[in-house]
Amino acid sequence: MSETTATEQLRAALTAGSYEHRALTVVHRWYSGYETEGKNLAHHGELITDDFTLNRPPESGLPSVTGRQPYLDGLATAYPGQTNAHHLRNIEIERTGQNTTQAVVTHDFETRGPNLNGSALLRYDFELLQDPAERLPRITTFAEQVLSYHEAPLREAYGENRVLSFVHYWLSLLEQPADTAEPLRELIADDLAMTLSDGRVLHTFDEVAAWYADTGKLVDISTHHISDLTITPGPGHSYRVTMDFDWEGINRSGQPMTARTRHDWTLTDTDGRYLRLSRFAVTTLNAFTPVTATEALHHFEAAKTR
């Protein structure tokens, strides 16, 4: 394979990897919306288009729904007293057009409450539409299938899905930087202490915005693979999150690069769209290193299997 071909394949892989973070942000936000009695319908409604269609399985006993508002009206009074949990197993994404995507998601689902008690392996088929003016795609059609039923205890998942929606959204903003750092404003806490690998500590939004702009000047496109993720609940609706990132990217001069970093974050739930980042520390495990496009592709494929 020529380096020109490898570079083209690398850019395509990085683009797909970055889009996957956007899609996973939507998936985990969708999950968490069903896992709390205090669901925010305005936030949930941001995930779908005006002509959204929900196709429910026959065994659910519930009708299918067309239209954002009819769907949200039904959701407002649905499943009172139920405790739900969703644990993602796999996502497969296929681009079907410049701004359209099909996604197949499988997950374990558990529910306990006055209406239903049970566990199942479910499949969701999404069609997603990406408005170029928006960061996240929206769901246009959604179909649910029950693949199998099984006995399993309910494992709380709300905190995990809130954390994962934050992590994937944060990564999507870093991998294909926005023109402004404004999307980061709702992600950082007032008492932020963000310790970078060079030892600098950022405390304010303006400092984070300057760091974000500098990062965008260096990197054209990149993607992160998450491994060794641990989520530990803490005091005051907080979560300590530790994880490693395998990173591949192309800098502004067209040079492929790879790296590996270790992260230790504290996120706090303030009932917003996302958790807020209060503590951030990153350690470089493998330095940002220039490589060939072929080497970066090998790094990409190896990281996917970690």
Contacts in CASP RR format, 6 or more apart in sequence:
PFRMAT RR
TARGET T0000
AUTHOR 0000-0000-0000
METHOD contacts of the structure
MODEL  1
MSETTATEQLRAALTAGSYEHRALTVVHRWYSGYETEGKNLAHHGELITD
DFTLNRPPESGLPSVTGRQPYLDGLATAYPGQTNAHHLRNIEIERTGQNT
TQAVVTHDFETRGPNLNGSALLRYDFELLQDPAERLPRITTFAEQVLSYH
EAPLREAYGENRVLSFVHYWLSLLEQPADTAEPLRELIADDLAMTLSDGR
VLHTFDEVAAWYADTGKLVDISTHHISDLTITPGPGHSYRVTMDFDWEGI
NRSGQPMTARTRHDWTLTDTDGRYLRLSRFAVTTLNAFTPVTATEALHHF
EAAKTR
1 9 0 8 1.000
1 294 0 8 1.000
3 292 0 8 1.000
3 293 0 8 1.000
3 294 0 8 1.000
6 292 0 8 1.000
6 293 0 8 1.000
6 294 0 8 1.000
6 297 0 8 1.000
7 250 0 8 1.000
7 254 0 8 1.000
7 256 0 8 1.000
7 293 0 8 1.000
9 293 0 8 1.000
9 297 0 8 1.000
10 248 0 8 1.000
10 249 0 8 1.000
10 250 0 8 1.000
10 256 0 8 1.000
10 293 0 8 1.000
10 296 0 8 1.000
10 297 0 8 1.000
10 300 0 8 1.000
11 221 0 8 1.000
11 250 0 8 1.000
13 223 0 8 1.000
13 248 0 8 1.000
13 297 0 8 1.000
13 300 0 8 1.000
14 175 0 8 1.000
14 221 0 8 1.000
14 222 0 8 1.000
14 223 0 8 1.000
14 248 0 8 1.000
14 249 0 8 1.000
14 250 0 8 1.000
14 300 0 8 1.000
15 221 0 8 1.000
16 93 0 8 1.000
16 95 0 8 1.000
17 175 0 8 1.000
17 223 0 8 1.000
18 171 0 8 1.000
18 172 0 8 1.000
18 175 0 8 1.000
18 176 0 8 1.000
18 221 0 8 1.000
18 222 0 8 1.000
18 223 0 8 1.000
19 93 0 8 1.000
19 95 0 8 1.000
19 101 0 8 1.000
20 91 0 8 1.000
20 93 0 8 1.000
20 223 0 8 1.000
21 168 0 8 1.000
21 169 0 8 1.000
21 171 0 8 1.000
21 172 0 8 1.000
21 175 0 8 1.000
21 223 0 8 1.000
21 224 0 8 1.000
22 130 0 8 1.000
22 135 0 8 1.000
22 136 0 8 1.000
22 137 0 8 1.000
22 168 0 8 1.000
22 169 0 8 1.000
22 172 0 8 1.000
23 91 0 8 1.000
23 93 0 8 1.000
23 101 0 8 1.000
23 103 0 8 1.000
23 126 0 8 1.000
23 128 0 8 1.000
23 137 0 8 1.000
24 88 0 8 1.000
24 91 0 8 1.000
24 164 0 8 1.000
24 165 0 8 1.000
24 168 0 8 1.000
25 136 0 8 1.000
25 165 0 8 1.000
25 168 0 8 1.000
25 169 0 8 1.000
25 172 0 8 1.000
26 47 0 8 1.000
26 128 0 8 1.000
26 136 0 8 1.000
26 137 0 8 1.000
26 138 0 8 1.000
26 139 0 8 1.000
27 88 0 8 1.000
27 91 0 8 1.000
27 103 0 8 1.000
27 105 0 8 1.000
28 88 0 8 1.000
28 161 0 8 1.000
28 162 0 8 1.000
28 164 0 8 1.000
28 165 0 8 1.000
28 168 0 8 1.000
29 43 0 8 1.000
29 44 0 8 1.000
29 47 0 8 1.000
29 161 0 8 1.000
29 165 0 8 1.000
29 273 0 8 1.000
30 44 0 8 1.000
30 47 0 8 1.000
30 139 0 8 1.000
31 86 0 8 1.000
31 88 0 8 1.000
31 107 0 8 1.000
31 157 0 8 1.000
31 161 0 8 1.000
32 158 0 8 1.000
32 159 0 8 1.000
32 161 0 8 1.000
32 162 0 8 1.000
32 165 0 8 1.000
33 39 0 8 1.000
33 40 0 8 1.000
33 43 0 8 1.000
33 44 0 8 1.000
34 79 0 8 1.000
34 84 0 8 1.000
34 86 0 8 1.000
35 83 0 8 1.000
35 84 0 8 1.000
35 85 0 8 1.000
35 86 0 8 1.000
35 157 0 8 1.000
35 158 0 8 1.000
35 161 0 8 1.000
36 158 0 8 1.000
37 80 0 8 1.000
37 81 0 8 1.000
39 75 0 8 1.000
40 271 0 8 1.000
40 272 0 8 1.000
40 273 0 8 1.000
41 72 0 8 1.000
41 75 0 8 1.000
41 76 0 8 1.000
43 272 0 8 1.000
43 273 0 8 1.000
44 72 0 8 1.000
44 75 0 8 1.000
45 68 0 8 1.000
45 72 0 8 1.000
46 136 0 8 1.000
46 138 0 8 1.000
46 273 0 8 1.000
47 136 0 8 1.000
47 138 0 8 1.000
47 139 0 8 1.000
48 68 0 8 1.000
48 71 0 8 1.000
48 138 0 8 1.000
48 139 0 8 1.000
48 140 0 8 1.000
48 142 0 8 1.000
49 68 0 8 1.000
49 129 0 8 1.000
49 138 0 8 1.000
49 139 0 8 1.000
49 140 0 8 1.000
50 67 0 8 1.000
50 68 0 8 1.000
51 66 0 8 1.000
51 67 0 8 1.000
51 68 0 8 1.000
51 140 0 8 1.000
52 66 0 8 1.000
52 67 0 8 1.000
52 68 0 8 1.000
52 71 0 8 1.000
52 138 0 8 1.000
52 139 0 8 1.000
52 140 0 8 1.000
52 141 0 8 1.000
52 142 0 8 1.000
53 64 0 8 1.000
53 65 0 8 1.000
53 66 0 8 1.000
53 67 0 8 1.000
53 140 0 8 1.000
53 141 0 8 1.000
53 142 0 8 1.000
54 64 0 8 1.000
54 65 0 8 1.000
54 66 0 8 1.000
54 71 0 8 1.000
54 141 0 8 1.000
54 142 0 8 1.000
54 144 0 8 1.000
55 64 0 8 1.000
55 141 0 8 1.000
55 142 0 8 1.000
55 143 0 8 1.000
55 144 0 8 1.000
56 62 0 8 1.000
56 63 0 8 1.000
56 64 0 8 1.000
56 65 0 8 1.000
56 144 0 8 1.000
57 144 0 8 1.000
57 145 0 8 1.000
57 146 0 8 1.000
59 146 0 8 1.000
60 144 0 8 1.000
65 71 0 8 1.000
65 74 0 8 1.000
79 115 0 8 1.000
80 114 0 8 1.000
80 115 0 8 1.000
81 113 0 8 1.000
81 114 0 8 1.000
81 115 0 8 1.000
82 111 0 8 1.000
82 112 0 8 1.000
82 113 0 8 1.000
82 114 0 8 1.000
82 115 0 8 1.000
82 116 0 8 1.000
83 111 0 8 1.000
83 112 0 8 1.000
83 113 0 8 1.000
83 154 0 8 1.000
84 109 0 8 1.000
84 110 0 8 1.000
84 111 0 8 1.000
85 109 0 8 1.000
85 110 0 8 1.000
85 111 0 8 1.000
85 154 0 8 1.000
85 155 0 8 1.000
85 156 0 8 1.000
85 157 0 8 1.000
85 158 0 8 1.000
86 107 0 8 1.000
86 108 0 8 1.000
86 109 0 8 1.000
86 157 0 8 1.000
86 161 0 8 1.000
87 107 0 8 1.000
87 108 0 8 1.000
87 109 0 8 1.000
87 155 0 8 1.000
87 157 0 8 1.000
87 160 0 8 1.000
88 105 0 8 1.000
88 106 0 8 1.000
88 107 0 8 1.000
88 164 0 8 1.000
89 106 0 8 1.000
89 107 0 8 1.000
89 108 0 8 1.000
89 121 0 8 1.000
90 105 0 8 1.000
90 106 0 8 1.000
91 103 0 8 1.000
91 104 0 8 1.000
91 105 0 8 1.000
92 103 0 8 1.000
92 104 0 8 1.000
93 101 0 8 1.000
93 102 0 8 1.000
93 103 0 8 1.000
94 101 0 8 1.000
94 102 0 8 1.000
94 103 0 8 1.000
95 101 0 8 1.000
96 102 0 8 1.000
96 127 0 8 1.000
99 129 0 8 1.000
99 130 0 8 1.000
99 131 0 8 1.000
99 132 0 8 1.000
100 127 0 8 1.000
100 128 0 8 1.000
100 129 0 8 1.000
100 130 0 8 1.000
101 126 0 8 1.000
101 127 0 8 1.000
101 128 0 8 1.000
101 130 0 8 1.000
101 137 0 8 1.000
102 125 0 8 1.000
102 126 0 8 1.000
102 127 0 8 1.000
102 128 0 8 1.000
103 124 0 8 1.000
103 125 0 8 1.000
103 126 0 8 1.000
103 127 0 8 1.000
103 128 0 8 1.000
104 123 0 8 1.000
104 124 0 8 1.000
104 125 0 8 1.000
104 126 0 8 1.000
105 123 0 8 1.000
105 124 0 8 1.000
105 125 0 8 1.000
105 126 0 8 1.000
106 121 0 8 1.000
106 122 0 8 1.000
106 123 0 8 1.000
106 124 0 8 1.000
106 147 0 8 1.000
107 121 0 8 1.000
107 122 0 8 1.000
107 124 0 8 1.000
108 119 0 8 1.000
108 120 0 8 1.000
108 121 0 8 1.000
108 122 0 8 1.000
108 152 0 8 1.000
109 119 0 8 1.000
109 120 0 8 1.000
109 121 0 8 1.000
109 122 0 8 1.000
110 118 0 8 1.000
110 119 0 8 1.000
110 152 0 8 1.000
110 153 0 8 1.000
110 154 0 8 1.000
110 155 0 8 1.000
111 117 0 8 1.000
111 118 0 8 1.000
111 119 0 8 1.000
111 154 0 8 1.000
112 118 0 8 1.000
112 154 0 8 1.000
118 149 0 8 1.000
118 151 0 8 1.000
118 152 0 8 1.000
119 149 0 8 1.000
119 150 0 8 1.000
119 151 0 8 1.000
119 152 0 8 1.000
119 154 0 8 1.000
120 146 0 8 1.000
120 147 0 8 1.000
120 148 0 8 1.000
120 149 0 8 1.000
120 150 0 8 1.000
121 146 0 8 1.000
121 147 0 8 1.000
121 148 0 8 1.000
121 150 0 8 1.000
122 144 0 8 1.000
122 145 0 8 1.000
122 146 0 8 1.000
122 147 0 8 1.000
123 144 0 8 1.000
123 145 0 8 1.000
123 147 0 8 1.000
124 142 0 8 1.000
124 143 0 8 1.000
124 144 0 8 1.000
124 145 0 8 1.000
125 141 0 8 1.000
125 142 0 8 1.000
125 143 0 8 1.000
125 145 0 8 1.000
126 139 0 8 1.000
126 141 0 8 1.000
126 142 0 8 1.000
127 139 0 8 1.000
127 140 0 8 1.000
127 141 0 8 1.000
127 142 0 8 1.000
128 137 0 8 1.000
128 138 0 8 1.000
128 139 0 8 1.000
128 140 0 8 1.000
129 137 0 8 1.000
129 138 0 8 1.000
129 140 0 8 1.000
130 137 0 8 1.000
130 138 0 8 1.000
131 137 0 8 1.000
131 138 0 8 1.000
135 169 0 8 1.000
135 172 0 8 1.000
135 173 0 8 1.000
135 178 0 8 1.000
135 183 0 8 1.000
136 169 0 8 1.000
136 172 0 8 1.000
159 231 0 8 1.000
159 233 0 8 1.000
159 239 0 8 1.000
159 269 0 8 1.000
160 231 0 8 1.000
162 239 0 8 1.000
162 269 0 8 1.000
162 274 0 8 1.000
162 275 0 8 1.000
163 231 0 8 1.000
163 239 0 8 1.000
163 241 0 8 1.000
163 267 0 8 1.000
163 275 0 8 1.000
165 274 0 8 1.000
166 187 0 8 1.000
166 267 0 8 1.000
166 274 0 8 1.000
166 275 0 8 1.000
166 277 0 8 1.000
167 226 0 8 1.000
167 241 0 8 1.000
167 243 0 8 1.000
169 187 0 8 1.000
169 274 0 8 1.000
170 187 0 8 1.000
170 277 0 8 1.000
171 223 0 8 1.000
171 224 0 8 1.000
173 183 0 8 1.000
173 184 0 8 1.000
173 212 0 8 1.000
174 212 0 8 1.000
174 215 0 8 1.000
174 222 0 8 1.000
174 224 0 8 1.000
175 221 0 8 1.000
175 222 0 8 1.000
175 223 0 8 1.000
175 224 0 8 1.000
176 221 0 8 1.000
177 212 0 8 1.000
177 215 0 8 1.000
177 216 0 8 1.000
177 219 0 8 1.000
180 209 0 8 1.000
181 205 0 8 1.000
181 208 0 8 1.000
181 209 0 8 1.000
181 212 0 8 1.000
181 213 0 8 1.000
184 205 0 8 1.000
184 208 0 8 1.000
184 209 0 8 1.000
184 212 0 8 1.000
185 205 0 8 1.000
186 272 0 8 1.000
186 273 0 8 1.000
186 274 0 8 1.000
186 276 0 8 1.000
187 274 0 8 1.000
187 275 0 8 1.000
187 276 0 8 1.000
187 277 0 8 1.000
188 194 0 8 1.000
188 205 0 8 1.000
188 208 0 8 1.000
188 276 0 8 1.000
188 277 0 8 1.000
188 278 0 8 1.000
189 268 0 8 1.000
189 276 0 8 1.000
189 277 0 8 1.000
189 278 0 8 1.000
191 278 0 8 1.000
192 202 0 8 1.000
192 203 0 8 1.000
192 204 0 8 1.000
192 208 0 8 1.000
192 277 0 8 1.000
192 278 0 8 1.000
192 279 0 8 1.000
192 280 0 8 1.000
193 201 0 8 1.000
193 202 0 8 1.000
193 203 0 8 1.000
193 278 0 8 1.000
193 279 0 8 1.000
193 280 0 8 1.000
194 201 0 8 1.000
194 202 0 8 1.000
194 203 0 8 1.000
194 207 0 8 1.000
194 208 0 8 1.000
194 211 0 8 1.000
194 277 0 8 1.000
194 279 0 8 1.000
194 280 0 8 1.000
195 201 0 8 1.000
195 280 0 8 1.000
195 281 0 8 1.000
195 282 0 8 1.000
196 202 0 8 1.000
196 211 0 8 1.000
196 282 0 8 1.000
197 261 0 8 1.000
197 282 0 8 1.000
197 283 0 8 1.000
197 284 0 8 1.000
202 208 0 8 1.000
202 211 0 8 1.000
217 252 0 8 1.000
218 251 0 8 1.000
218 252 0 8 1.000
219 249 0 8 1.000
219 250 0 8 1.000
219 251 0 8 1.000
219 252 0 8 1.000
220 249 0 8 1.000
220 250 0 8 1.000
220 251 0 8 1.000
220 252 0 8 1.000
220 254 0 8 1.000
221 249 0 8 1.000
221 250 0 8 1.000
222 247 0 8 1.000
222 248 0 8 1.000
222 249 0 8 1.000
222 250 0 8 1.000
222 257 0 8 1.000
223 247 0 8 1.000
223 248 0 8 1.000
223 249 0 8 1.000
223 300 0 8 1.000
224 245 0 8 1.000
224 246 0 8 1.000
224 247 0 8 1.000
225 245 0 8 1.000
225 246 0 8 1.000
225 247 0 8 1.000
225 300 0 8 1.000
225 303 0 8 1.000
225 304 0 8 1.000
225 306 0 8 1.000
226 243 0 8 1.000
226 244 0 8 1.000
226 245 0 8 1.000
227 243 0 8 1.000
227 244 0 8 1.000
227 245 0 8 1.000
227 246 0 8 1.000
227 303 0 8 1.000
227 306 0 8 1.000
228 242 0 8 1.000
228 243 0 8 1.000
228 244 0 8 1.000
229 241 0 8 1.000
229 242 0 8 1.000
229 243 0 8 1.000
230 241 0 8 1.000
230 242 0 8 1.000
230 243 0 8 1.000
231 239 0 8 1.000
231 240 0 8 1.000
231 241 0 8 1.000
232 239 0 8 1.000
232 240 0 8 1.000
232 241 0 8 1.000
232 242 0 8 1.000
233 239 0 8 1.000
234 240 0 8 1.000
236 268 0 8 1.000
237 268 0 8 1.000
237 269 0 8 1.000
237 270 0 8 1.000
238 266 0 8 1.000
238 267 0 8 1.000
238 268 0 8 1.000
238 269 0 8 1.000
238 278 0 8 1.000
239 266 0 8 1.000
239 267 0 8 1.000
239 268 0 8 1.000
239 269 0 8 1.000
239 275 0 8 1.000
240 264 0 8 1.000
240 265 0 8 1.000
240 266 0 8 1.000
241 263 0 8 1.000
241 264 0 8 1.000
241 265 0 8 1.000
241 266 0 8 1.000
241 267 0 8 1.000
242 262 0 8 1.000
242 263 0 8 1.000
242 264 0 8 1.000
242 265 0 8 1.000
243 262 0 8 1.000
243 263 0 8 1.000
244 260 0 8 1.000
244 261 0 8 1.000
244 262 0 8 1.000
244 263 0 8 1.000
244 285 0 8 1.000
245 260 0 8 1.000
245 261 0 8 1.000
245 262 0 8 1.000
245 263 0 8 1.000
246 258 0 8 1.000
246 259 0 8 1.000
246 260 0 8 1.000
246 299 0 8 1.000
246 302 0 8 1.000
246 303 0 8 1.000
246 306 0 8 1.000
247 257 0 8 1.000
247 258 0 8 1.000
247 259 0 8 1.000
247 260 0 8 1.000
247 261 0 8 1.000
247 288 0 8 1.000
248 256 0 8 1.000
248 257 0 8 1.000
248 258 0 8 1.000
248 296 0 8 1.000
248 299 0 8 1.000
248 300 0 8 1.000
248 303 0 8 1.000
249 256 0 8 1.000
249 257 0 8 1.000
249 258 0 8 1.000
249 296 0 8 1.000
250 256 0 8 1.000
250 257 0 8 1.000
251 257 0 8 1.000
255 290 0 8 1.000
256 290 0 8 1.000
256 291 0 8 1.000
256 292 0 8 1.000
256 293 0 8 1.000
256 295 0 8 1.000
256 296 0 8 1.000
257 288 0 8 1.000
257 289 0 8 1.000
257 290 0 8 1.000
257 291 0 8 1.000
257 296 0 8 1.000
258 286 0 8 1.000
258 288 0 8 1.000
258 289 0 8 1.000
258 291 0 8 1.000
258 295 0 8 1.000
258 296 0 8 1.000
258 299 0 8 1.000
259 284 0 8 1.000
259 286 0 8 1.000
259 287 0 8 1.000
259 288 0 8 1.000
259 289 0 8 1.000
260 284 0 8 1.000
260 285 0 8 1.000
260 286 0 8 1.000
261 282 0 8 1.000
261 283 0 8 1.000
261 284 0 8 1.000
261 285 0 8 1.000
262 282 0 8 1.000
262 283 0 8 1.000
262 285 0 8 1.000
263 280 0 8 1.000
263 281 0 8 1.000
263 282 0 8 1.000
263 283 0 8 1.000
264 279 0 8 1.000
264 280 0 8 1.000
264 281 0 8 1.000
264 282 0 8 1.000
265 277 0 8 1.000
265 279 0 8 1.000
265 280 0 8 1.000
265 281 0 8 1.000
266 277 0 8 1.000
266 278 0 8 1.000
266 279 0 8 1.000
266 280 0 8 1.000
267 275 0 8 1.000
267 276 0 8 1.000
267 277 0 8 1.000
267 278 0 8 1.000
268 275 0 8 1.000
268 276 0 8 1.000
268 278 0 8 1.000
269 275 0 8 1.000
270 276 0 8 1.000
291 299 0 8 1.000
END
